[in-house]
Amino acid sequence: MSLNHDDSQDAQQPKAKGKIAQRRVARSLAMQALYQWHMAGQSLNEIEAQFRVDNDFDGVDGAYFHEILTGVARNKTEIDEAFGAFLDIPLEELDPVELAILRLSTWEMSHRVDVPYRVVINEGIELAKVFGATDGHKFVNGVLDKLAPKLRAAEVNANKR
């Protein structure tokens, strides 16, 4: 199941070169897989297998894709509680695309300290611009900006100096 988005994402996917580009595509696919997991209730193993068959993984950091999916699933309650504290609506009322992006970004912010928090926020915003509602990126930005000091206090404070 693929979300509607502009074709530029598809055009970039097989040509992704370098670790940064491959991770960006992995995040995009993982966000779509997390959306499908939420909406269809399929097992992540089935979804991951389907995504690997249906998409050209040549330009994708496949290990990172797998790590995101399993990491979010394994830590879903902790992740939802972390960003849920900064929501002004109940989690159940969140747009499913924004939910998938916030879960992915929160997992990445809390479990992949090798990725700077500003990169995590920017990648979440970019995913929301491509896949989300009109102002979804503003919402994602607001939640992640509030979450960063909680999960990455030392890094955030170091950047303020």
C-alpha positions in Angstrom: 0.0 0.0 0.0 1.5 3.3 -1.0 0.3 6.7 0.0 -0.5 9.2 -2.7 2.4 11.6 -3.2 4.1 13.3 -6.0 6.1 11.2 -8.5 9.4 12.9 -7.7 9.8 10.5 -4.7 9.6 7.5 -7.0 11.9 9.0 -9.5 14.5 9.6 -6.8 14.3 6.2 -5.2 16.4 4.0 -7.5 19.0 6.7 -8.0 19.7 7.3 -4.4 23.4 7.3 -3.8 25.3 7.7 -0.6 24.3 6.9 3.0 22.2 10.1 3.5 20.1 9.6 0.4 19.7 5.9 1.1 18.5 6.6 4.6 16.1 9.3 3.3 14.5 6.7 1.0 14.5 4.1 3.9 12.7 6.6 6.1 10.1 7.4 3.4 9.4 3.7 2.8 9.4 3.0 6.6 6.9 5.8 7.1 4.6 4.3 4.5 5.0 0.8 6.0 4.2 2.1 9.5 1.1 3.8 8.0 0.0 0.5 6.5 0.8 -1.3 9.8 -1.5 1.2 11.6 -4.3 1.2 9.0 -4.4 -2.5 7.9 -3.2 -4.2 11.1 -1.0 -6.6 9.1 2.1 -8.0 10.7 5.2 -6.0 10.2 6.9 -9.1 8.7 4.3 -9.3 6.0 4.5 -5.6 5.3 8.3 -5.5 5.2 8.3 -8.5 2.8 5.7 -6.8 0.6 7.7 -3.5 0.5 10.9 -5.3 -0.4 9.1 -7.1 -3.3 7.1 -4.0 -4.5 10.0 -1.5 -4.3 13.4 -1.3 -5.8 15.7 -1.5 -2.8 18.8 -0.7 -4.7 18.9 2.9 -3.5 17.7 2.1 0.0 19.4 1.5 3.3 17.5 -1.8 3.8 19.0 -2.4 7.2 17.8 1.0 8.4 14.4 0.4 7.0 14.2 -2.8 9.0 15.6 -1.2 12.1 13.0 1.6 12.0 10.1 -0.9 11.6 11.1 -3.2 14.3 12.2 -0.4 16.6 8.9 1.4 16.4 6.9 -1.8 16.9 9.0 -2.9 19.8 8.8 0.6 21.5 5.4 1.8 20.4 4.0 2.5 23.9 7.1 4.4 25.0 7.2 6.3 21.7 3.5 7.2 21.8 3.9 8.4 25.4 7.0 10.5 24.6 5.4 12.6 21.8 1.8 12.2 23.2 2.7 14.6 26.0 3.0 17.4 23.4 -0.2 16.8 21.5 -3.2 19.1 21.8 -5.6 16.3 20.6 -5.9 12.7 21.7 -3.5 10.3 20.0 -6.5 8.4 18.5 -7.5 11.6 16.6 -4.2 12.1 14.9 -4.0 11.9 11.2 -2.5 8.4 10.4 0.2 9.9 8.2 1.3 12.3 10.9 1.1 9.5 13.5 3.5 7.3 11.4 5.9 10.3 11.0 5.9 11.1 14.7 6.4 7.5 15.6 9.3 7.2 13.2 10.9 10.5 14.2 10.5 9.8 17.9 12.1 6.4 17.6 14.9 7.9 15.7 15.4 10.7 18.1 15.4 8.4 21.1 17.3 5.4 19.7 19.6 6.8 17.0 21.7 9.4 18.8 24.2 9.2 15.8 21.6 11.1 13.8 21.5 14.8 14.9 18.1 15.9 16.3 17.9 18.7 13.8 18.2 16.1 11.0 15.5 14.0 12.6 13.2 17.0 12.8 14.0 18.1 9.2 13.4 14.6 7.8 10.0 14.4 9.7 9.0 17.8 8.2 10.0 16.7 4.7 8.0 13.5 5.0 5.0 15.5 6.2 5.3 17.9 3.2 5.3 15.0 0.8 2.7 12.7 2.4 0.8 14.7 4.9 -2.1 17.1 4.9 -1.6 20.7 3.8 -0.2 22.0 7.1 0.8 18.7 8.5 4.5 19.6 8.4 3.8 22.5 10.8 2.2 20.2 13.2 5.0 17.7 13.0 7.6 20.4 13.4 5.8 21.8 16.5 5.6 18.4 18.2 9.2 17.4 17.4 10.6 20.8 18.4 9.0 20.3 21.9 10.2 16.7 22.1 13.8 17.3 21.2 14.8 19.0 24.5 13.2 16.1 26.4 15.0 13.4 24.5 18.2 15.2 23.5 18.7 17.8 26.2 22.5 17.9 26.1 22.5 18.2 22.3 19.8 20.8 22.2 21.5 22.9 24.9 24.9 22.6 23.2 23.3 24.0 20.0 21.9 27.0 21.9 25.4 28.2 22.9 
